[in-house]
Amino acid sequence: MGFVALNTRDDEFALAQLTLQLFDETLSTKAFFYFTISKVFQDLVVLNATGSAAVRIKGAKFRDLPNPFHPLSEQQEIVRRVERLFAFADQIEARLRQAQAHVDRLPSRSWPKSSEANSSPPNAPAMSATTNPPSFCSIASTNQG
């Protein structure tokens, strides 16, 4: 127990794993799925699991776990929001992949390697801990009284 999947198949198939089928009309399958993959539920499973080589939770213990589910309409709203957040995360990941691909296409000398990023250019003056770094901008102060 602890590994979660949502089966949407209608045909018969063989699965050599413990499965759970929901028959409660007041429970959203997707809401239950999202709850079972949450850290809260996974921690409950670990606390109530038995075995060492094949860790699992017994059906009786599973049935006794707290039922945190709200009315069906609220479950459906939670699912809608969670799926919207997952879609947003997918968009961010896609943008990150595009940005990484762009960086990877840059000429090698225009992007410092991590070992070069913290080192000085070859002809840069040596700086000690007491030397102030050069200013890249100056701020003029005018005293208007």
ZAMARLUM-688835 format. One record per residue: residue number from 1; residue in one letter; z, y negated, x negated of N, C-alpha, C, CB in turn. Coordinates in pm, whole numbers, padded with zeros to 5 digits. Atoms other than C-alpha are relative to their C-alpha. Glycine has a CB too. Layout:
REM ZAMARLUM-688835
+------+------+--------+--------+--------+--------+--------+--------+--------+--------+--------+--------+--------+--------+
: resi : resn :   n.c3 :   n.c2 :   n.c1 :  ca.c3 :  ca.c2 :  ca.c1 :   c.c3 :   c.c2 :   c.c1 :  cb.c3 :  cb.c2 :  cb.c1 :
+------+------+--------+--------+--------+--------+--------+--------+--------+--------+--------+--------+--------+--------+
:  NUM :    a :      Z :      Y :      X :      Z :      Y :      X :      Z :      Y :      X :      Z :      Y :      X :
...
+------+------+--------+--------+--------+--------+--------+--------+--------+--------+--------+--------+--------+--------+
This chain:
REM ZAMARLUM-688835
+------+------+--------+--------+--------+--------+--------+--------+--------+--------+--------+--------+--------+--------+
: resi : resn :   n.c3 :   n.c2 :   n.c1 :  ca.c3 :  ca.c2 :  ca.c1 :   c.c3 :   c.c2 :   c.c1 :  cb.c3 :  cb.c2 :  cb.c1 :
+------+------+--------+--------+--------+--------+--------+--------+--------+--------+--------+--------+--------+--------+
:    1 :    m :  00000 :  00117 : -00085 :  00000 :  00000 :  00000 :  00000 : -00122 : -00088 :  00121 : -00001 :  00096 :
:    2 :    g :  00008 :  00122 :  00076 : -00054 : -00354 : -00112 : -00143 : -00044 : -00018 :  00066 :  00018 : -00135 :
:    3 :    f :  00141 :  00034 :  00006 : -00432 : -00338 : -00132 : -00050 : -00015 :  00143 : -00082 :  00109 : -00079 :
:    4 :    v :  00037 :  00033 : -00137 : -00588 : -00495 :  00175 : -00151 : -00020 :  00010 :  00075 : -00126 :  00048 :
:    5 :    a :  00142 :  00021 : -00030 : -00938 : -00485 :  00321 : -00014 : -00011 :  00151 : -00090 :  00115 : -00056 :
:    6 :    l :  00029 :  00014 : -00142 : -01080 : -00583 :  00655 : -00126 :  00079 :  00029 : -00016 : -00150 :  00042 :
:    7 :    n :  00113 : -00086 : -00033 : -01304 : -00312 :  00797 : -00067 : -00051 :  00127 :  00045 :  00148 :  00016 :
:    8 :    t :  00075 :  00045 : -00118 : -01572 : -00441 :  01031 : -00110 :  00099 :  00037 : -00061 : -00139 : -00026 :
:    9 :    r :  00102 : -00102 : -00029 : -01777 : -00120 :  01042 :  00029 :  00065 :  00135 : -00004 :  00107 : -00112 :
:   10 :    d : -00013 : -00068 : -00129 : -01841 :  00047 :  01377 : -00028 :  00150 : -00011 : -00096 : -00062 :  00101 :
:   11 :    d :  00035 : -00141 :  00014 : -01967 :  00379 :  01241 :  00117 :  00078 : -00059 : -00125 :  00015 : -00089 :
:   12 :    e : -00104 : -00086 :  00056 : -01757 :  00675 :  01135 : -00023 :  00013 : -00151 :  00001 :  00140 :  00068 :
:   13 :    f :  00010 : -00015 :  00145 : -01681 :  00704 :  00765 :  00129 :  00064 : -00050 : -00026 : -00136 : -00070 :
:   14 :    a : -00117 : -00066 :  00059 : -01443 :  00890 :  00536 :  00066 : -00098 : -00096 : -00040 :  00132 : -00074 :
:   15 :    l : -00076 :  00087 :  00088 : -01169 :  00696 :  00360 :  00128 :  00074 : -00037 :  00031 : -00140 :  00067 :
:   16 :    a : -00117 : -00077 :  00044 : -00908 :  00874 :  00153 :  00116 : -00095 : -00030 : -00035 :  00085 : -00126 :
:   17 :    q : -00109 :  00096 :  00015 : -00656 :  00594 :  00198 :  00075 : -00011 :  00132 : -00053 : -00139 : -00045 :
:   18 :    l : -00078 :  00028 : -00120 : -00382 :  00506 :  00442 : -00063 : -00121 :  00069 :  00151 : -00024 : -00035 :
:   19 :    t :  00059 :  00112 : -00073 : -00529 :  00284 :  00711 :  00090 : -00037 :  00117 : -00142 :  00035 :  00049 :
:   20 :    l : -00077 :  00051 : -00112 : -00382 :  00076 :  00987 : -00100 : -00055 :  00101 :  00102 : -00110 : -00046 :
:   21 :    q :  00086 :  00049 : -00106 : -00554 :  00015 :  01316 :  00086 : -00075 :  00100 : -00077 :  00117 :  00069 :
:   22 :    l : -00077 :  00085 : -00091 : -00434 : -00266 :  01539 : -00045 :  00021 :  00143 : -00013 : -00148 : -00040 :
:   23 :    f :  00030 : -00016 : -00142 : -00415 : -00211 :  01914 :  00068 : -00107 :  00085 :  00041 :  00138 :  00047 :
:   24 :    d : -00074 :  00105 : -00070 : -00231 : -00529 :  02008 : -00093 : -00116 :  00030 :  00121 : -00047 : -00085 :
:   25 :    e :  00092 :  00108 : -00039 : -00439 : -00781 :  02204 :  00057 : -00138 : -00030 : -00032 :  00010 :  00148 :
:   26 :    t : -00062 :  00129 :  00031 : -00190 : -01056 :  02115 : -00002 : -00029 : -00150 :  00144 : -00004 :  00052 :
:   27 :    l :  00006 :  00016 :  00145 : -00267 : -01014 :  01745 : -00145 : -00013 : -00046 :  00069 :  00118 : -00071 :
:   28 :    s :  00132 :  00021 :  00057 : -00574 : -01155 :  01573 : -00014 :  00087 : -00125 : -00024 : -00150 : -00034 :
:   29 :    t :  00023 : -00086 :  00116 : -00717 : -00902 :  01328 : -00011 : -00082 : -00128 : -00127 :  00084 :  00020 :
:   30 :    k :  00016 :  00083 :  00120 : -00816 : -01178 :  01087 :  00131 : -00067 : -00039 : -00107 : -00106 :  00023 :
:   31 :    a : -00130 :  00059 :  00032 : -00476 : -01347 :  01113 :  00088 :  00103 : -00069 :  00070 : -00055 :  00127 :
:   32 :    f : -00077 : -00108 :  00062 : -00313 : -01013 :  01034 : -00050 :  00027 : -00142 : -00008 :  00128 :  00086 :
:   33 :    f :  00059 : -00021 :  00132 : -00554 : -00964 :  00742 :  00047 : -00108 : -00097 : -00153 :  00000 :  00010 :
:   34 :    y : -00041 :  00108 :  00091 : -00476 : -01306 :  00593 :  00149 :  00007 : -00030 : -00035 : -00136 :  00061 :
:   35 :    f : -00143 : -00014 :  00026 : -00104 : -01245 :  00634 :  00025 :  00113 : -00099 :  00075 :  00027 :  00131 :
:   36 :    t : -00026 : -00115 :  00088 : -00122 : -00905 :  00461 : -00045 : -00025 : -00144 : -00070 :  00123 :  00053 :
:   37 :    i :  00038 :  00030 :  00138 : -00298 : -01055 :  00156 :  00086 : -00112 : -00058 : -00148 : -00039 : -00007 :
:   38 :    s : -00085 :  00110 :  00049 : -00038 : -01332 :  00129 :  00108 :  00052 : -00094 :  00065 : -00073 :  00118 :
:   39 :    k : -00108 : -00036 :  00092 :  00226 : -01331 : -00142 :  00126 :  00041 :  00076 :  00032 : -00117 : -00095 :
:   40 :    v : -00119 : -00033 : -00079 :  00498 : -01324 :  00125 : -00003 :  00146 :  00043 :  00009 : -00091 :  00125 :
:   41 :    f :  00010 : -00139 : -00046 :  00373 : -00995 :  00268 :  00000 :  00096 : -00118 : -00127 :  00020 :  00084 :
:   42 :    q :  00006 : -00089 :  00116 :  00292 : -00843 : -00071 :  00139 :  00019 : -00061 : -00098 : -00054 : -00105 :
:   43 :    d : -00138 : -00013 :  00049 :  00649 : -00918 : -00183 :  00082 :  00091 :  00090 :  00066 : -00137 : -00011 :
:   44 :    l : -00069 : -00090 : -00094 :  00779 : -00746 :  00134 : -00037 :  00145 : -00026 : -00034 : -00038 :  00145 :
:   45 :    v :  00046 : -00136 :  00028 :  00570 : -00442 :  00051 :  00069 :  00053 : -00124 : -00154 :  00004 : -00018 :
:   46 :    v : -00064 : -00043 :  00124 :  00707 : -00426 : -00303 :  00147 :  00032 :  00024 : -00014 : -00109 : -00109 :
:   47 :    l : -00142 : -00023 : -00028 :  01064 : -00453 : -00173 :  00024 :  00126 :  00082 :  00059 : -00119 :  00073 :
:   48 :    n : -00019 : -00113 : -00091 :  01011 : -00176 :  00083 : -00079 :  00125 : -00042 : -00040 : -00039 :  00139 :
:   49 :    a :  00084 : -00111 :  00042 :  00778 :  00055 : -00112 :  00082 :  00111 : -00064 : -00107 : -00048 : -00098 :
:   50 :    t : -00062 : -00115 :  00065 :  00866 :  00400 : -00236 : -00103 :  00063 : -00093 :  00053 :  00104 :  00105 :
:   51 :    g :  00088 : -00070 :  00093 :  00723 :  00614 : -00514 : -00017 : -00079 : -00128 : -00135 :  00025 :  00064 :
:   52 :    s :  00024 :  00067 :  00127 :  00635 :  00540 : -00871 : -00146 :  00013 : -00043 :  00092 :  00057 : -00109 :
:   53 :    a :  00140 : -00019 :  00037 :  00293 :  00691 : -00941 : -00091 : -00050 :  00111 : -00029 :  00148 : -00032 :
:   54 :    a :  00078 :  00045 : -00116 :  00158 :  00630 : -00591 :  00094 : -00081 :  00089 : -00063 :  00123 :  00079 :
:   55 :    v : -00090 :  00086 : -00075 :  00352 :  00336 : -00456 : -00060 : -00026 :  00137 :  00026 : -00134 : -00076 :
:   56 :    r :  00047 :  00023 : -00136 :  00328 :  00308 : -00080 :  00118 : -00035 :  00089 : -00076 :  00124 :  00055 :
:   57 :    i : -00104 :  00031 : -00097 :  00517 :  00196 :  00224 : -00017 :  00095 :  00117 : -00006 : -00151 :  00046 :
:   58 :    k :  00005 : -00095 : -00111 :  00601 :  00442 :  00498 : -00024 : -00076 :  00131 :  00131 :  00084 :  00009 :
:   59 :    g :  00034 :  00063 : -00127 :  00475 :  00370 :  00850 :  00121 : -00053 :  00075 : -00073 :  00099 :  00087 :
:   60 :    a : -00121 :  00044 : -00071 :  00827 :  00347 :  00995 :  00054 : -00129 : -00061 :  00108 :  00110 : -00004 :
:   61 :    k : -00046 :  00123 :  00066 :  00928 :  00088 :  00735 : -00097 : -00115 :  00028 :  00014 :  00022 : -00152 :
:   62 :    f :  00101 :  00103 : -00027 :  00602 : -00097 :  00792 :  00022 : -00061 :  00138 : -00143 :  00060 : -00011 :
:   63 :    r : -00023 :  00049 : -00137 :  00672 : -00122 :  01166 :  00125 : -00087 :  00010 :  00012 :  00118 :  00096 :
:   64 :    d : -00124 :  00077 : -00004 :  01018 : -00263 :  01091 : -00008 : -00134 : -00073 :  00111 :  00081 : -00058 :
:   65 :    l :  00014 :  00128 :  00069 :  00885 : -00550 :  00880 : -00005 : -00113 :  00103 : -00127 : -00001 : -00090 :
:   66 :    p :  00002 :  00112 : -00095 :  00923 : -00895 :  01040 : -00140 : -00030 :  00050 :  00059 : -00125 : -00065 :
:   67 :    n :  00128 :  00038 : -00061 :  00644 : -01001 :  01275 : -00004 : -00151 :  00013 : -00020 :  00070 :  00139 :
:   68 :    p : -00002 :  00146 :  00001 :  00569 : -01366 :  01197 : -00109 : -00063 :  00086 : -00015 : -00048 : -00141 :
:   69 :    f :  00120 :  00049 : -00067 :  00282 : -01404 :  01440 :  00030 : -00088 :  00121 : -00085 :  00115 :  00043 :
:   70 :    h : -00008 :  00097 : -00108 :  00246 : -01696 :  01675 : -00089 :  00048 :  00115 : -00043 : -00142 : -00049 :
:   71 :    p :  00093 : -00036 : -00109 :  00060 : -01687 :  02008 : -00144 :  00008 : -00052 :  00010 : -00104 :  00115 :
:   72 :    l :  00138 : -00026 :  00044 : -00303 : -01575 :  01980 : -00078 : -00128 : -00026 : -00072 :  00084 :  00103 :
:   73 :    s :  00076 :  00125 :  00020 : -00445 : -01928 :  02019 :  00038 : -00067 : -00133 :  00024 : -00097 :  00117 :
:   74 :    e : -00043 :  00058 :  00128 : -00236 : -02048 :  01721 : -00050 :  00084 : -00117 :  00153 : -00012 : -00005 :
:   75 :    q :  00054 : -00087 :  00104 : -00340 : -01744 :  01516 : -00147 : -00033 : -00025 :  00016 :  00149 :  00039 :
:   76 :    q :  00142 :  00031 :  00014 : -00704 : -01827 :  01585 : -00021 : -00135 : -00070 : -00068 : -00001 :  00137 :
:   77 :    e :  00009 :  00130 :  00067 : -00648 : -02189 :  01476 :  00034 :  00014 : -00148 :  00093 : -00103 :  00067 :
:   78 :    i : -00037 : -00024 :  00140 : -00477 : -02071 :  01157 : -00117 :  00065 : -00074 :  00127 :  00090 : -00010 :
:   79 :    v :  00115 : -00068 :  00061 : -00771 : -01838 :  01084 : -00112 : -00100 : -00023 : -00049 :  00117 :  00090 :
:   80 :    r :  00107 :  00100 :  00015 : -01017 : -02124 :  01145 :  00028 : -00090 : -00120 : -00014 : -00085 :  00129 :
:   81 :    r : -00036 :  00089 :  00111 : -00829 : -02347 :  00900 : -00006 :  00072 : -00135 :  00139 : -00058 :  00021 :
:   82 :    v :  00004 : -00077 :  00125 : -00790 : -02075 :  00636 : -00144 :  00022 : -00043 :  00074 :  00135 :  00017 :
:   83 :    e :  00141 : -00024 :  00035 : -01161 : -01994 :  00652 : -00069 : -00128 : -00043 : -00074 :  00062 :  00119 :
:   84 :    r :  00056 :  00129 :  00043 : -01247 : -02364 :  00625 :  00044 : -00029 : -00143 :  00046 : -00114 :  00095 :
:   85 :    l : -00048 :  00021 :  00136 : -01030 : -02385 :  00312 : -00069 :  00093 : -00099 :  00151 :  00019 : -00007 :
:   86 :    f :  00074 : -00091 :  00087 : -01194 : -02074 :  00166 : -00143 : -00049 : -00023 : -00002 :  00141 :  00061 :
:   87 :    a :  00135 :  00053 :  00014 : -01536 : -02228 :  00232 : -00001 : -00120 : -00096 : -00058 : -00041 :  00137 :
:   88 :    f : -00011 :  00115 :  00090 : -01425 : -02548 :  00058 :  00021 :  00047 : -00144 :  00117 : -00092 :  00045 :
:   89 :    a : -00022 : -00055 :  00134 : -01297 : -02345 : -00239 : -00130 :  00058 : -00056 :  00111 :  00109 :  00003 :
:   90 :    d :  00130 : -00054 :  00044 : -01636 : -02168 : -00255 : -00092 : -00113 : -00046 : -00067 :  00080 :  00113 :
:   91 :    q :  00081 :  00115 :  00039 : -01809 : -02509 : -00269 :  00044 : -00055 : -00135 :  00007 : -00110 :  00106 :
:   92 :    i : -00052 :  00049 :  00127 : -01582 : -02622 : -00552 : -00040 :  00094 : -00113 :  00154 : -00014 :  00006 :
:   93 :    e :  00040 : -00097 :  00102 : -01652 : -02300 : -00744 : -00148 : -00013 : -00032 :  00033 :  00142 :  00045 :
:   94 :    a :  00144 :  00016 :  00022 : -02027 : -02350 : -00698 : -00027 : -00125 : -00082 : -00075 : -00006 :  00135 :
:   95 :    r :  00018 :  00124 :  00076 : -02003 : -02708 : -00825 :  00048 :  00018 : -00144 :  00077 : -00116 :  00067 :
:   96 :    l : -00049 : -00027 :  00135 : -01798 : -02588 : -01122 : -00103 :  00081 : -00079 :  00134 :  00075 :  00007 :
:   97 :    r :  00104 : -00079 :  00068 : -02063 : -02327 : -01205 : -00120 : -00087 : -00037 : -00047 :  00117 :  00089 :
:   98 :    q :  00111 :  00091 :  00030 : -02334 : -02597 : -01182 :  00034 : -00090 : -00118 : -00036 : -00085 :  00123 :
:   99 :    a : -00042 :  00088 :  00110 : -02137 : -02829 : -01409 :  00006 :  00077 : -00131 :  00137 : -00063 :  00030 :
:  100 :    q : -00007 : -00081 :  00121 : -02074 : -02547 : -01658 : -00140 :  00031 : -00051 :  00077 :  00129 :  00026 :
:  101 :    a :  00138 : -00026 :  00040 : -02444 : -02460 : -01657 : -00061 : -00124 : -00064 : -00084 :  00045 :  00121 :
:  102 :    h :  00050 :  00126 :  00057 : -02525 : -02826 : -01724 :  00057 : -00020 : -00141 :  00038 : -00120 :  00091 :
:  103 :    v : -00063 :  00014 :  00131 : -02276 : -02838 : -02014 : -00062 :  00099 : -00098 :  00152 :  00021 :  00010 :
:  104 :    d :  00058 : -00103 :  00087 : -02420 : -02515 : -02153 : -00142 : -00037 : -00045 : -00002 :  00134 :  00071 :
:  105 :    r :  00136 :  00040 :  00035 : -02769 : -02674 : -02156 : -00003 : -00121 : -00094 : -00079 : -00031 :  00125 :
:  106 :    l : -00004 :  00116 :  00089 : -02655 : -02978 : -02358 : -00026 :  00043 : -00143 :  00136 : -00072 :  00010 :
:  107 :    p :  00021 : -00034 :  00141 : -02766 : -02989 : -02721 :  00135 :  00024 : -00067 : -00077 : -00113 : -00074 :
:  108 :    s : -00127 : -00043 :  00058 : -02500 : -02829 : -02938 :  00074 : -00111 : -00073 : -00023 :  00114 : -00095 :
:  109 :    r : -00069 :  00105 :  00075 : -02424 : -03142 : -03148 :  00056 : -00109 :  00091 : -00094 : -00062 : -00101 :
:  110 :    s : -00051 :  00106 : -00086 : -02359 : -03363 : -02846 :  00131 :  00037 :  00067 : -00102 : -00034 :  00106 :
:  111 :    w : -00124 : -00045 : -00063 : -02060 : -03160 : -02734 :  00085 :  00065 : -00109 : -00027 :  00101 :  00119 :
:  112 :    p : -00079 : -00057 :  00110 : -01780 : -03098 : -02986 :  00059 :  00136 :  00035 :  00113 : -00096 : -00040 :
:  113 :    k : -00067 : -00128 : -00021 : -01654 : -02748 : -03028 :  00150 : -00025 :  00003 : -00039 :  00103 : -00113 :
:  114 :    s : -00144 :  00021 : -00015 : -01286 : -02702 : -02952 :  00068 : -00020 : -00134 :  00063 :  00117 :  00073 :
:  115 :    s : -00062 :  00018 :  00131 : -01206 : -02675 : -03324 : -00030 : -00137 : -00057 : -00048 :  00108 : -00096 :
:  116 :    e :  00037 :  00132 :  00048 : -01384 : -03007 : -03386 :  00058 : -00111 :  00085 : -00150 : -00013 : -00006 :
:  117 :    a : -00042 :  00102 : -00095 : -01243 : -03189 : -03086 :  00120 : -00078 : -00049 :  00032 :  00062 :  00133 :
:  118 :    n : -00120 :  00067 :  00046 : -00914 : -03272 : -03256 : -00008 : -00044 : -00145 :  00119 :  00089 :  00019 :
:  119 :    s :  00014 :  00039 :  00140 : -01052 : -03339 : -03603 : -00074 : -00132 : -00008 : -00072 :  00109 : -00081 :
:  120 :    s :  00066 :  00129 :  00022 : -01178 : -03668 : -03746 : -00142 :  00021 : -00047 :  00078 : -00086 : -00102 :
:  121 :    p :  00135 : -00008 :  00055 : -01543 : -03737 : -03825 :  00008 :  00004 : -00152 : -00086 : -00121 :  00047 :
:  122 :    p : -00006 : -00021 :  00145 : -01635 : -03664 : -04191 :  00038 : -00125 : -00079 : -00133 :  00050 : -00048 :
:  123 :    n : -00025 :  00120 :  00079 : -01621 : -04028 : -04318 :  00106 : -00091 :  00062 : -00127 : -00076 : -00018 :
:  124 :    a : -00102 :  00083 : -00066 : -01331 : -04151 : -04103 :  00114 : -00025 : -00096 :  00051 :  00068 :  00128 :
:  125 :    p : -00114 :  00027 :  00088 : -01045 : -04327 : -04282 :  00119 :  00086 :  00040 :  00038 : -00150 :  00004 :
:  126 :    a : -00119 : -00082 : -00027 : -00731 : -04120 : -04316 :  00104 : -00085 :  00070 :  00058 :  00060 : -00131 :
:  127 :    m : -00102 :  00072 : -00073 : -00457 : -04216 : -04074 :  00133 :  00072 : -00016 : -00037 : -00014 :  00151 :
:  128 :    s : -00133 : -00061 :  00009 : -00088 : -04159 : -04122 :  00070 : -00017 :  00133 :  00084 : -00064 : -00115 :
:  129 :    a : -00076 :  00009 : -00125 :  00176 : -04130 : -03853 :  00039 : -00143 :  00032 :  00124 :  00087 : -00007 :
:  130 :    t : -00040 :  00139 : -00024 :  00261 : -04497 : -03898 : -00119 : -00092 :  00022 :  00082 : -00051 : -00117 :
:  131 :    t :  00120 :  00081 : -00019 : -00098 : -04622 : -03883 : -00033 : -00007 :  00147 : -00119 :  00056 : -00080 :
:  132 :    n :  00043 :  00015 : -00138 : -00201 : -04762 : -03549 : -00146 :  00037 :  00012 :  00024 : -00144 :  00051 :
:  133 :    p :  00141 : -00034 : -00017 : -00526 : -04616 : -03419 : -00080 : -00124 :  00035 : -00018 :  00107 :  00110 :
:  134 :    p :  00082 :  00117 : -00033 : -00818 : -04856 : -03383 : -00006 : -00020 :  00150 : -00142 :  00016 : -00057 :
:  135 :    s :  00007 :  00033 : -00141 : -00840 : -05035 : -03052 : -00143 :  00007 :  00047 :  00059 : -00139 :  00028 :
:  136 :    f :  00135 : -00009 : -00054 : -01140 : -04959 : -02837 : -00028 : -00114 :  00096 : -00021 :  00133 :  00069 :
:  137 :    c :  00020 :  00118 : -00082 : -01087 : -05265 : -02623 :  00111 : -00098 : -00034 :  00001 :  00036 :  00154 :
:  138 :    s : -00104 :  00099 :  00027 : -00902 : -05586 : -02666 :  00031 : -00072 :  00130 : -00044 : -00100 : -00110 :
:  139 :    i : -00044 :  00071 : -00119 : -00703 : -05763 : -02403 :  00043 : -00138 : -00043 :  00116 :  00075 :  00074 :
:  140 :    a : -00034 :  00137 :  00035 : -00696 : -06136 : -02429 :  00109 : -00048 :  00094 : -00124 : -00093 :  00008 :
:  141 :    s : -00109 :  00052 : -00079 : -00380 : -06300 : -02314 : -00007 : -00150 : -00002 :  00136 :  00050 : -00051 :
:  142 :    t :  00000 :  00146 : -00005 : -00391 : -06656 : -02196 :  00128 : -00043 :  00066 : -00124 : -00056 :  00077 :
:  143 :    n : -00126 :  00050 : -00052 : -00079 : -06846 : -02133 : -00030 : -00128 :  00076 :  00104 : -00024 : -00113 :
:  144 :    q :  00027 :  00118 : -00080 : -00138 : -07082 : -01847 :  00131 : -00045 :  00062 : -00107 :  00028 :  00109 :
:  145 :    g : -00129 :  00044 : -00047 :  00161 : -07287 : -01770 : -00011 : -00118 :  00082 :  00090 : -00025 : -00110 :
+------+------+--------+--------+--------+--------+--------+--------+--------+--------+--------+--------+--------+--------+
